[in-house]
Amino acid sequence: MRCPSCGHTGMINKVVEERLSYGGKSMTLHEMNGQFCSHCGEGIWDEESYRRYAEAQEGLVRAVKGEPGADIRRIRKKLKVTQAELALAFGIGKVAFSRYERGETRPSAPLVKLLKLIDRHPDLLDEMQNM
Ligand SMILES: [Zn+2]
């Protein structure tokens, strides 16, 4: 097998530890299998290791960013408004919050920020409803 990066022939099967980090959190994956280039160090995970790598990466991002759906539901309950009422205040579609809370759609970053702001200053919601 040829190295996809430098073209060197002589990829070596290796079992390694892979360290992942994201947003100040990190984790180590053990017994990761792949083919590694002896010349430039480029590596290709086998299917199973790649799946584990992708899952871990996704989990890490989720751990850092949090689950927005659960957060949104908590804030909405605290504000004592329905999904439709909140959507109206935000000027977005009626079913949007239902989708966010069920994790079907990922809310945009500005929406999450605005909601967190309202969480800290609930009276802002009244103002939004009158805009
Ligand atoms: Zn190489």
Boltz pocket constraint, residues with backbone or C-beta under 6 A from the ligand:
constraints:
  - pocket:
      binder: B
      contacts: [[A, 3], [A, 4], [A, 5], [A, 6], [A, 7], [A, 8], [A, 37], [A, 38], [A, 39], [A, 40], [A, 41], [A, 42]]
      max_distance: 6.0
